[in-house]
Amino acid sequence: MKMTQTDGGDIKQRLRLSVLIAVLGVVYGDIGTSPLYALQTCLGYFSNKAMTRIDVLGLVSLIFWSLIITVTLKYVTFVMRADNNGEGGILALMTLAQRVAKNSRARTALSMIGIIGAGLFFGDGMITPAISVLSAISGLEVVSPGMTPVVEPLAIAVIVLFFLVQKRGTGDIGAAFGPIMFIWFLTIGGLGLAQILHDPAVLKAASPAYSVFFILRHGFTAFVVLGAVVLAVTGAEALYADMSHFGRKPIRASWTYFVLPCLLLNYFGQGALVIADPASAVNPFFILAPHALQIPLVLLSTAATIIASQAVVSGAFSIARQCVQLGLFPRMEIRHTSATEEGQIYVPQINLMLAFGVIMLVLIFQTSNALAWAYGIAVTGTFICTNILAVVVFRRLFHWSRGASIAVFGFFGLVDLAFFAANTLKFLDGGWVPLAIGLSLTFIMTTWRRGRNLIIARWTQDSLPLASFLARLPQSRTIRVPGTAVFMTGNLDFVPNALLHNLKHNKVLHEQVFFVNVRTLDVPQVKPENRAAAEEVAPGIYKVTLSYGFMESPNVPRGLERLSAQGIEISPMQMSYFLGRETVVPASVPKLNFIRRGMFLFMTRNAVSATEFFQIPSDRVVELGVRIAI
């Protein structure tokens, strides 16, 4: 059947529309559910009697301009330009900034900023499911106040079920995410528009004058309210972090022409409702709907918040894998839940950690309003880290002038700092939670990196240079036996300890020997043709480098198969893999303090084995013990 030009255009149009709908389910779940609690939390600072029309317009104006400045200008217009081969997110931005850093001290500082930002992102991953699910199910209180006691148990039940099904992957239900969010945005936009038609004058809040007047009128109270206003822009980081899935164009188009208008219609509609009925400030989102639609809206909201949580949890899995590849986390079990989509992964340890954290947050805080402050610090802390890294990237990599860099990102930085400072006022009321999570994970990541660096340094000090070994080999009369031996090593210039132990005990060397080093590059993915590079350093002995991006999971047997394209004979069934099992013990003069040493030893004992991490067949592995003192 011949396809006409019109048919081709229709197919292209449908494909483009399907991508735009898919973006809604993956990228905008978090920020799309903010109307559930953002304005409600802001209104909580005013009693119904003291609230005036001008105050409501001021709050709506602050939310409006926060969405314009932080999301539309900062992230959509500027930050999303800084992609690492199409990959976004704070760790991708960190690698770009380190690439153009002037010296090692600057690279270390930039690394710490990225690590702190990643730690806060995990805090966000715990708080988002808790606050979102609680907000959605609290709609039952609007339907019937007598249902208040069941809100918390029902929220916990939904959260437990949510984390239990994570191991199945998002492939089976991912196709439904986009259409559900499409219905969600149409619904909240329609509800807002219906209320705006009763009071079109509420649209005056789009003027910045109302924001300025609100701040001048309320002074310090207005500053405190900023801590709640920032809830309207939670999820802005997801626009950047999920850029690799769809590219910047679909994300920008979906935001500009659909998501932003629907969000604004809902916020303006909530404002018009509160002006007409101040008592509705207790939960303006659900009261916005007619009574007959409130139960369906609760169900739709719950589905939307689950999708929002899924996006954040999937992001946490991706960040965890990046941390492992960048040497910030110990090796973890990473399961691929899709045979076709590389990004669909499941990390059991992270899933368990998040599930425990989310349930504890629900039990401790019990309401979404109580969680709002914890949420704000996690989000604004990540904003600040991203802003600092962006300054370096735009100044050094994109060659912006100093004046332009300071003017643009200095302005965004002031907004971020104002939001962050406002949230710190409620440090004791929940703001400590994301900081505690972020600092704990920063401690873990820096401890692991420091410990691994010490091990590598000690191993290098005690190892035999490969050049010396190869020079002595012809005179050693070492017996060469049939087969292929693969020795994993962290440094190709030194002989792996596993080989020396094998020679000591077995007195033989295989006819074909591969010294294999797996390295992680500062790019998301490596092209298959660039995966393996080999150099023959002696007859039958090769130095092999397998390169992977920080978004990839290494597979050593499959990587070695790429050597056949370089004329090297490969017999996978005749390969034996020799690995050194490290036993870390304290040195006479330890280089890690007591707490860090205990943490590092604990992580080392619980790390996934190299056999499993590098996807090596366990029946072809020979492990030889190695003691290393640090």
N, C-alpha and C positions, 0 to 999 in steps of 0.2 A: 504494500500500500504506500503510495507516494504521499509524503507529508508536504503540505503547502507552506508558504511563508507565514500565512496567518496562523496555521496550526503550530508552527515553531514558536511564534510570538506568544500564543496562548500558553504553551508549555512553559516557556521562560517566565511568563507572568505568574503562573501557578507555583513554579519553583520559588520565585522571589517571595510570593505571599506566604508559602509554607515556611520559609526561613524566618520571615518577620514574626509569624505566629510562634515558631519554636523559640525565638528570642524571648518572648514574653514569659514562657515557662521556666527558662533557665536563668535569665539575667535579672528580671524585674520582680521576682517573687517577694524579696525582702522589702524594697522600697515601695512596692505596690500594696503591701499590707500595713504600711505606716498610718494611713487614715484611721485605722482601728483604735489607735491610742494617742496619736500625736497631739491633736487639738484638745482632746479630752484632758490630757495631762497639763497642757498649758492653762486651760480654764480652771483647773483645780486650785489655782492660786487666788481666785477671786470668789467671793460668796455671790450667790444669785442676786442679792439685793444691791451689792456694791458694783456689780458689773454694768457698764454702760455700753451703748452702741459703739461709741468711739473706741472703747477698749477692745471689743470683739473685732472691729475692723483692723485695729493695730496688730492683734495677734495673727489674724489671717494674712495681713500684709507681711509680717515677719516670716511666716511660713512660705509665702509666695516668693519673696526675694531670696530666701535660703535655697529654695529649689533652683532658682535662676542662677545664683552666684556659685554655689557649691557644686551642683550637679551639671547644669547646662554649660556654664562657662569653664569652671575648673576642670571637671572630668571629661565631659563630652567634647568640649572645644580644644582643650590644651593637653591634659595628661594622656588621653588616649592616642596622641601622636607618638608617644614614647613607647613603642612596642619592641620587644626583643625577638626579631624574626616572627612577628605575628603574635607572640605570647605577651600577656599583660600580667598585672599583679605586682605586689610590693617586692617579692623576691626577684622577679624579672627586672624590675626597675633598679633594684640594688645591684644586679650584675652589670647593667648598663652604666651605672654611676661608678662602680669600681673599675670598669674598663677605661674610663677617662680620668681616673684619679691620678694626681701628680706623684704621690709617693705611698709607701706602705702604711705610714701612719694614717693618711687620709683614707686608704682602702679599709683599714681596720675600723675607723670611725664610721664609715658608711656601712660596713658590715654589721656593726652594732645597731645602727638605726634600722636596718632591714630585719635584724633578728627581733628587736623590740616590737616592730610593726607586725611581724609574723606571730609573735606571742599574743599580742592584742587581738589578732584575727582569730586565734583559737578561742579567746575569751568571747569574742563575738559569736563564734560557732556554738558556744554553750548558751548564751543569753538569748539569741534569736529564737530557737524553738520554744524556750520557756515563756518569753514575753508574748510571742505571736499566738501560740496555742491558748494561753490563758486569756488573752484579749478576745480571741474568737469565741471561746466557750462561755466567757462572761456575758455574751449576748443573751444567754438563757435567763440572766437576772432581769433583763428588760422584759422578756416574755412573761416571766413569773418570778417575783422576788423570793418566793419560797424555795426556788431551786439553787439558791446561793450555796448551801452546804455541799452540793454535788459537783460544783465547778472544779475544785481542786482535785478530787479523786478521778473525775472524768478526764481532766487534763493529763494527769499522770498515766492513765490507761492509754490515752492516745499516743503519748510520748514513748511509752514502753513498746507499743506495737510498732511505732515508727522506726525505732532503732532495731527491733528484731528483724524487720524485713529488709534492712540495708544489705544484708549478705546476698540477697537476690539480685542486686544491681538495679539501676534505674532504667534499663532497656525496656523491660516489659511495660512499665507505666509511664515512661518518658514521653511517649507519643500523646498522652492525654494531658500533659502539663500545659502545653501551649494553648489548646482550645479552652481549658478551664480558666486560665488566666485571661484569655481574650474575653470570655463571658464575665469574669470578675471586673475587669476594667470598664466594660460597657455598663455593667450594673451600677458600679459606684459613680461613674460619670453621669448616668441617667438619673440616679437618685439625687445627685447634687444639682443637676440642671432643673429638675422639677421644683426644687425648693428655691432656686435662684429666680425662677419665673415669678414667684410670689414677692420677691424683693430684689429687683435688678440693681438697685443702688449699692448692693454689697460688693459689686464689681469695682467700686471705687477703691477698694483695698489694694488693688494692683498698683496704686500710686505709692512711691517710697515715702511720701510725706506722712502717711499714716504710721509707718514704722518709726520714723524719726519722732513724730509727736508722741507715740506710745512710750518711747525710751525717755524723752524729756519729761513726760508727765509722771512716770512711775519711778524713774531713777534706779536705785539699787534693786527694787523688785523686778524691774524690766530686765536687769542683768541676770537675776536668778532665773527668770522665765526662759532665757536663752537656752538654759540647760534642757528644757523640755522642747523648745522649738527644733533643736537639732534632731529630734526623733523623726522629723519629717524627711530627713535626708539619709537615714540609715539605709544601707544597701548601695550607696553611691559607689563604694569601692568595687562592688560586684560588676559594675559596667566595665571597669578596667580589667578586673581579674578574669572575667569570662570572655575576653576579647578573642582569644584563640579559637573558641568554638565556632564563631560566626563571622569574625572580622568587624572592623569598626563601622562600616557603612550601615549594615542592618541594625546595629545597636543604636547608632545615632538617629537613623530614620524612625525606628520604633519609639524612641524617647520623644523626639521633636513633634511627630505628627499624631501620636496616639497616647502614649503613657502619660506624658506631662499634661496634655489637655484634660484627660480623665481625672488625674489626681487633683488638678486645680479646680475642676468643676465640683469635685466632692468636698474639698476644703472650703470653697466659697459657699457651697450649699449648707455645710455644717454651720458656717458662720451665720448665714441667713436664718437658719433654724433657731440658733441660740439667741439671736436678736429678737426674734418673734416670741420665743418661749425660753426664758433664762433657766427654767427648771430642767430643760433638756441637756444642760451642760454636763449632767452626771454621766451620760453616754450618748453624745450627739450622733455618732455613726449609726447605731442600731435604731435610735428613735427617728432617724431620717426616713426610715422605711415604714410603709403602712403596716399596721399590726398583723395583717394576714400574711405579709411577706417576711416577717421577722424570723420565723423558724427556718424557711428556706435560706434566708440570708446568713443565719448562724451556720448552717451546713456548708454553704458556699464559702463562708469565711474560714471555716475549719479546713476545708480542702485547700484554700489559698495559702493558709499559714503553714500547712504541711509542705506544700510546694516551696514556700519561702525557706522553710527549714531544710528541705532537701538540697536546695541550691547552696546553702551555707555549709552543710555537712559534706557535700561532694567537694566543695572548695577546700574544706579542711583536709580531706583525703589527699587532694592534689598538692596542697601545701606541705603535708607530711612527707609525701614522696619526694618533693623538691628538697626538703630538709635532709632526707636520707642521702640523696644524690649529692648534695652540696657539703656533706660531712657534718651536719648539725644535729642529726639524730642517729642513734644506732640502727643497724639493719632491722627492718620490720617485715612482717608478712604482708605482701601486696598481692591481692587477688584481682585478676582481670575478669570482669563480669560480662564482657562482650567480646565476641570473636572478631568484630569489625571495628569497634570504636576504641582507640587507644586510651582515651581519657576516662573511660568508665572503669573505675577501680574501687576496691573495697579494702580498707585497712582495719582488721579486727581490733587491734590495740587502741587505735584512735576512736573507733566506734564505741568501744567499752568506756573509754575515758569520757567522751562526750555524753554518753547516756547517763553515767553516774553524776556528772556535773550538772546536767540539765535537771534531773530529778531532784537533786539537792537544792538547786536554786528555787524550784517550785515549792518544795517543802518549807524552805526558809522564808521566802518573800511572799508567797501565797497569792499576790495580786500583781497585775501588770503595772499598775501605778508604782508599786514599791520597787519593781525591777527597772523602772525607767532610768533612774540615775546610774545604775550599773551599766546599762546599755550605752548611755551617752558617753561615758569616759572611754569605753572600748572603741567606739566609732571615732570620736574626735582625736583620740591618741593615734589611731591609724591614719587619719587625715593629715596630722602634723608630720608623721614619719614620711608619708608619701610626698608631701609638699617639699620637705628638705631634700629628698632624693631627686625630685623633679627639677629643683633649682640647678643642681649639679649637671644633670643630663642636658637640660636646655641650654645652659651656659657653655658647657664644654663640648658636648656631642653635636648639638644643633647650632652652635656658634652664635647664640644670642648675645647681644651687647649686655654689659653689666647693668646699664640703666633699665633696659627692657626686662631683664630677669628679675631685678629688684622690684620694679613697678608692678609687674603681673603677679609674681608669686609672693611678693611682700604683702600685697593686698589680700590674696587668698590666705596667707599665713596669719594675718591679723584676725580675719574672720574665724579661722580654725582655733586660734588661741582664745578668742572670746568665748567660743562654744566650750572649749576644754576647761577654761577657768570657771565658767558658770557651773559646770558639772562637778568640779572639785569641791564646791561649797557643800555638797551632799556626800562627802567622802565617807563619813561614818554611817550614812543611811543606805549604803549599798555601793557607793563609788569605789570602795576598796576592792570589790570582787574582781573586776577585770584587771586592775593593777596587780593584784595578788597573782592572778592567773598568768598575766603577761610576764611579771618578774620571775615567777617560778619557772616558766618555760624558757625564759632568757637564761636563767641560771643553768638549766638542764642543757641547753644548746651550747653555751660557752664552755661548760664542764666537759661535754663530750668532745668538742673540737680541741680543747686544750689537752685532754687525755690522749686523743689519737695523735696529735702532733708530738707529744712526748714519746709515745710508743714508736712512731716513725723515726724520730731522732735517735732513740736508743737502738733500734734495729739497724739503722744506717751505721751507727758507731761500731756495732759488733759484727757486722756482715763483711763478707769477703767480696772485694770488687770483682765484677764479672770478667773484666779484661785480664786480671791475674789468673783467674780460674781457667779461662780459655787458653792462656799461654802455657799453663802447666799440663793441660789435658793430654796432648800427644805423648808426653813422657810418662804419664801416670799408668799406662797399660790398663786403663779401665775397660772392662768388658762391655761391649755394646750388644744389647739383646733386642730381638724384634719387637716392634710395637711403637706406640706414640705416647710420650709422657707430657702432660700439661702441668706446669708449675705456675700457680697464681702468685703474683708479686706486686708490691706497691711501688717498686723502683727497679727499672730495667737495667740499671748500672751496677746492681749488686746481685749476688747469687742468693736465691731463696733458701731460707733455712731448711725447708722441706727437702730440697735436693741434697744438701749436705748430710742431713740425717739419713736419707735414702742410701747415699753412697757409703755412709758409715756402717749401716746395718746390713744392706743387701749387696754391696760391692759391685753394682752394675749400673749402667746408664743405657737408656733406650736409644734405638737407632735414630728416632726422630724426637726432638725435644722442643717444646714451645715454652718460652718464658712469656706469660701473658699478663699484661697490665691493663686494667679497666679504668678508664678515665672519664670524668664527667666534664663536658664543656659548658661554657656559659651561654648556650643556645638551647631552645626547647627540644628540638629533635635534630638528629644527624641523618643525612641521606644514606640509604643502604649502601651505595657504592663507596661511601667514605667511612664505612663502619670499621673495617679492618686494615691495618697496615703492618707489613712484616719485613724484617731484615734478617738475612742469613749471616750470622756472625761466626759460624764454624760449620763444618760439614754436618748437615742434618740438624743443626741447632739454630733456632730462630728467636728473635725478639719480636713479639707481637703486641700491638697496641689496639685495643678495642675501644672505640669512642662512642659515647652516648650523650644525649642531651639531658638536661635536668628534669625533663618531663617524661623520660623513658625509663623502663625497667630493663636492666641488663640481662641478656640471655647469652652466656658464653658459648655453649655448643653451637647455637645458630650463628653467632658472630664468627666463629672459627670456620664455618662452612664457606664464608665469603672468601677465604684464602684460595679456594680452588680457582677463582677467577684470576688469580695472580700466578697460576702455574704450579702451585704447591699441592702435592697429593695429600688428600684428606681421607682418612678411613675412620669415620665416627665410632664404629663398633670396636675399633682396636685402641681407642684412646683411654688412658688412665689419668685421672686428675689427682694431683698431689697437693694437699692443703696443709698449712700449718695451723693447728689449733692453739691459739694464744692463751696462756694462763698468766694473768697479770697479778703480780705480787708487789707489796710495798718495798721500795728501796731503802737502804740503810739511812739515807737522807732523802725523804720523800719530797717530790717537787709539786705535789698537790696537797692542800691542807686536808685535815681529817674529814670534813664534811664533803668536800668535792671528791676526795678519793673514795669515800664510801658510796657516793652517788655514781661515780664512774664504774666502780667494780660491780655495783648492782645492775647497771645498764649493760655492761659487758656480758654478765652471766645470762641476762634475759634477751640479748640480741638474737635475731634469727641467724641461723648458721649460714656460713658462706655458701654451702652446698645448695641450700634452698633459695637464698637471695639471688645467686647467679644462675639459678635454674639448671644446675648440673645434675645429671642422673646419679642418684645416690649409690647405685650398684657399681659405679665406676670410680668411686672416690676412695683415696687412701689418705687418712689424716694422721699427722705426726705432731706430737705435743711440743710446744715451745713455751718456755718460761721467760717472761719479760718483767723486769723490775723498774718501776717508775716512782 
